[in-house]
Amino acid sequence: MSKDAKPAQQRIDQFFSGPGGRADNWRDLVDAAKAWAQGGDRAKYDAALADLSVTEEFHGYPGLHLMAALKEAAASGDAATSLPICCRLRSGGKGRTVLISKS
């Protein structure tokens, strides 16, 4: 991730906001991924990913493994791979299998 990206302060009441809050965070990440894939600001994507990762790694889905794959795609600077992974994770993997290579 970019060194410019700093996670925003999360309020404790937002941590427990449930499915609506999670959906909002995923929407923000997908929007940032789309912008980055079209040549936009990667720092916004990195910040959204950092914010989202704080809580999503604790959930059964996507969990540590899939979040690590998403972070790996971002760390490699690959916006073209990061966007479809974000979209698939946001939709809960419905309709398509999320393929993650085992290293």
Phi, psi and omega in degrees: 000155180293145179287344179284336185282123177235130180299140177288154177292127178261131176281147183298327179291335176281334178298325182258025185283352175079200186300325180296318178293320178296316180297320178298317180296320178293321178300316179298321180293316179297318177299317179293323179294319178298316180297317180296318181296335179266016176093014182277200187279114178290329182300324178294321177296313180299320179294318179295320178295318179297318179297315183292320184298331183305316182258327186294334179292342180272344181275153178298325175230126007278340176075181184297316186296310182289325176293324177296321178296319178295317178295323180296318178297320179292318182296330179281354178078022185261088180294327181294334176269324182297320183298308180294328177296315178302314182297318180291319179292323179298320182277003180077019179077009182294133174086339180213152177270135175275114182265123179237125179285142178268126181251000000 
